[in-house]
Amino acid sequence: MVTIDAMGCQKAIAKKIIQKEADYVLAVKGNQGHLSSAIRDFFDMAHEENFKQLSHHFHEEIDKAHGRVEHRRYWLTEDLSSIKDLTSKWVGLKSIGMVESQRHIGDKVTVDRRYFICSLHETDDLFTKAVRRHWRVENELHWVLDVSFREDHSPIRRDNGAENMATTRHITLNMLRQEKTCKKGIKAKRFKAALDSDYAEKVISTVF
């Protein structure tokens, strides 16, 4: 099972995954213009009708931690009528999905919806598991980047600067994780590398 964020929602990638006899769950956002808007409009209409007229698989779960309550709902359907003009372009496409995440933090309530294209049948439970595990990896990675690299405080926004720095942070994080002689956390390792050129060379050498 391959899960990828919207940057990886590309026809060539979907085709390669199927050729390797795997399945995919690909996030769909604005970078896939018509596909994104068609799926969003389809689920908005289905949601208004409480999904009564739609064959689908549904799952929900509630997480409580650190004063936060998160209610997640998952829908997966093989009804591709909203994107029938695009289905032939996506190898292996069998279903589309939506995940609604409702977060309660104190008195504040936020609702976020994400959309996906999948090579799964709507009877599969893999959609829920795939999205949940992908978010877990994503959240853990984001937490490390924010704490150790203060990524959320970066003022870099112009042109490709933000994307280039994000790539640099990911490479640096991977090198620091692979360096095993220092038994400290990522933030401490990064600080040590800034003060000790010999240790910095040792970190860099992990990629060679």
C-alpha positions as CSV (number, residue, x, y, z in Angstrom):
1,M,0.0,0.0,0.0
2,V,1.4,3.4,-1.1
3,T,0.1,6.6,0.4
4,I,1.3,10.0,-0.9
5,D,0.5,13.6,-0.3
6,A,-0.9,15.8,-3.0
7,M,2.5,16.4,-4.5
8,G,2.6,12.8,-5.5
9,C,-0.9,12.7,-7.0
10,Q,0.3,12.2,-10.5
11,K,-0.8,9.8,-13.3
12,A,2.7,8.5,-13.9
13,I,3.2,7.7,-10.2
14,A,-0.2,5.9,-10.0
15,K,0.7,3.9,-13.1
16,K,4.1,2.9,-11.7
17,I,2.5,1.7,-8.4
18,I,0.0,-0.5,-10.2
19,Q,2.8,-1.9,-12.4
20,K,4.6,-2.9,-9.2
21,E,1.4,-4.8,-8.2
22,A,0.7,-2.5,-5.3
23,D,-2.3,-0.3,-4.3
24,Y,-2.4,3.4,-3.8
25,V,-4.2,6.1,-1.7
26,L,-3.3,9.5,-3.2
27,A,-4.3,12.8,-1.6
28,V,-6.0,15.2,-4.0
29,K,-5.8,19.0,-3.6
30,G,-5.8,22.1,-5.8
31,N,-2.8,20.9,-7.9
32,Q,-5.2,18.6,-9.6
33,G,-7.7,21.3,-10.6
34,H,-10.7,19.6,-12.2
35,L,-10.2,16.3,-10.4
36,S,-10.0,18.1,-7.0
37,S,-13.1,20.3,-7.5
38,A,-15.2,17.5,-9.0
39,I,-14.5,15.2,-6.0
40,R,-15.1,17.9,-3.5
41,D,-18.4,18.9,-5.1
42,F,-19.5,15.3,-5.3
43,F,-18.9,14.7,-1.6
44,D,-20.4,18.1,-0.6
45,M,-23.6,17.0,-2.3
46,A,-23.5,13.5,-0.8
47,H,-22.9,15.0,2.6
48,E,-26.0,17.3,2.3
49,E,-28.1,14.2,1.5
50,N,-26.5,12.3,4.4
51,F,-25.0,9.8,1.9
52,K,-28.4,8.1,1.6
53,Q,-28.3,7.7,-2.2
54,L,-24.7,6.7,-2.3
55,S,-23.2,3.2,-2.1
56,H,-20.2,3.6,0.2
57,H,-18.1,2.3,3.1
58,F,-18.1,4.3,6.3
59,H,-16.0,4.3,9.4
60,E,-15.6,6.7,12.3
61,E,-13.3,7.0,15.3
62,I,-12.7,9.4,18.2
63,D,-9.3,10.2,19.8
64,K,-8.8,12.0,23.0
65,A,-5.4,13.3,24.1
66,H,-3.9,16.4,25.8
67,G,-7.2,18.2,26.1
68,R,-8.0,17.7,22.5
69,V,-10.8,15.6,21.1
70,E,-10.7,14.6,17.4
71,H,-13.6,12.9,15.7
72,R,-12.7,11.4,12.3
73,R,-15.1,10.1,9.7
74,Y,-14.1,8.1,6.6
75,W,-16.1,7.6,3.4
76,L,-15.1,5.5,0.4
77,T,-17.2,4.9,-2.7
78,E,-16.7,3.3,-6.1
79,D,-19.2,5.8,-7.6
80,L,-16.9,7.6,-10.1
81,S,-19.7,9.4,-12.0
82,S,-18.3,12.8,-11.0
83,I,-15.0,12.1,-12.6
84,K,-16.0,9.7,-15.4
85,D,-14.1,11.8,-18.0
86,L,-10.9,11.3,-16.0
87,T,-11.0,7.7,-14.9
88,S,-9.3,6.3,-18.0
89,K,-6.3,8.6,-17.3
90,W,-5.6,7.2,-13.8
91,V,-4.4,3.5,-14.0
92,G,-6.0,1.3,-11.4
93,L,-8.5,4.0,-10.1
94,K,-11.4,2.2,-8.4
95,S,-12.7,4.6,-5.8
96,I,-12.6,8.1,-4.3
97,G,-12.6,8.9,-0.6
98,M,-13.2,11.7,1.9
99,V,-12.0,12.1,5.5
100,E,-13.5,14.6,7.8
101,S,-11.6,15.6,10.9
102,Q,-13.4,17.6,13.6
103,R,-11.2,18.8,16.3
104,H,-12.3,20.2,19.7
105,I,-9.6,22.1,21.6
106,G,-11.2,23.9,24.5
107,D,-14.1,26.0,23.1
108,K,-12.6,26.0,19.6
109,V,-13.9,23.6,17.0
110,T,-12.3,23.2,13.5
111,V,-13.4,21.0,10.6
112,D,-11.0,19.8,7.9
113,R,-11.9,17.6,4.9
114,R,-9.4,15.7,2.8
115,Y,-10.0,13.9,-0.5
116,F,-8.4,10.9,-2.1
117,I,-8.3,8.7,-5.2
118,C,-7.7,5.0,-4.5
119,S,-7.1,1.7,-6.2
120,L,-9.2,0.1,-3.5
121,H,-12.7,-1.4,-3.5
122,E,-15.2,0.4,-1.2
123,T,-15.5,-2.9,0.8
124,D,-11.9,-2.7,1.8
125,D,-10.9,-1.6,5.4
126,L,-7.5,-0.6,4.1
127,F,-8.5,3.0,3.3
128,T,-9.0,3.9,6.9
129,K,-5.8,2.1,8.0
130,A,-3.8,3.7,5.2
131,V,-4.9,7.3,5.9
132,R,-4.5,6.8,9.7
133,R,-1.0,5.5,9.3
134,H,0.0,8.1,6.8
135,W,-1.2,10.9,9.2
136,R,0.7,9.3,12.0
137,V,4.0,9.5,10.1
138,E,3.2,13.0,8.8
139,N,2.4,14.3,12.3
140,E,5.4,12.7,13.9
141,L,7.7,14.1,11.2
142,H,6.1,17.6,11.5
143,W,6.5,17.6,15.2
144,V,10.3,16.8,14.9
145,L,10.8,19.4,12.2
146,D,9.0,22.1,14.3
147,V,10.7,21.3,17.6
148,S,14.2,20.6,16.2
149,F,14.3,23.0,13.3
150,R,11.5,25.5,14.2
151,E,10.1,25.0,10.8
152,D,6.8,26.7,11.6
153,H,8.7,29.9,12.5
154,S,10.6,30.1,9.2
155,P,10.1,33.5,7.5
156,I,11.1,32.1,4.1
157,R,8.2,32.4,1.7
158,R,9.3,33.8,-1.7
159,D,9.6,31.8,-4.9
160,N,10.9,28.3,-4.3
161,G,12.6,29.2,-1.0
162,A,10.2,27.4,1.3
163,E,10.2,24.2,-0.8
164,N,14.0,24.2,-1.0
165,M,14.4,24.7,2.7
166,A,11.9,22.0,3.5
167,T,13.9,19.6,1.3
168,T,17.1,20.6,3.1
169,R,15.6,20.1,6.5
170,H,14.4,16.6,5.5
171,I,17.9,15.6,4.3
172,T,19.5,17.0,7.4
173,L,17.0,15.2,9.7
174,N,17.7,11.9,7.9
175,M,21.5,12.3,8.2
176,L,21.2,13.2,12.0
177,R,19.0,10.1,12.5
178,Q,21.5,7.8,10.7
179,E,24.4,9.1,12.8
180,K,24.5,6.7,15.8
181,T,27.6,7.6,17.8
182,C,26.0,10.5,19.6
183,K,23.2,9.2,21.9
184,K,21.3,12.5,22.1
185,G,18.1,13.8,20.5
186,I,17.9,15.4,17.1
187,K,17.9,19.0,18.4
188,A,21.1,18.3,20.5
189,K,22.8,16.5,17.6
190,R,22.1,19.5,15.4
191,F,23.5,21.9,18.0
192,K,26.6,19.7,18.4
193,A,27.2,19.6,14.6
194,A,27.0,23.5,14.6
195,L,29.8,23.7,17.2
196,D,32.0,20.7,16.3
197,S,33.1,20.6,12.6
198,D,34.5,17.0,13.1
199,Y,31.1,15.8,14.2
200,A,29.4,17.7,11.4
201,E,31.7,15.9,8.9
202,K,30.7,12.6,10.6
203,V,27.0,13.4,10.1
204,I,27.5,14.3,6.5
205,S,29.5,11.1,5.9
206,T,26.4,9.0,6.7
207,V,25.1,9.6,3.1
208,F,28.3,8.3,1.5
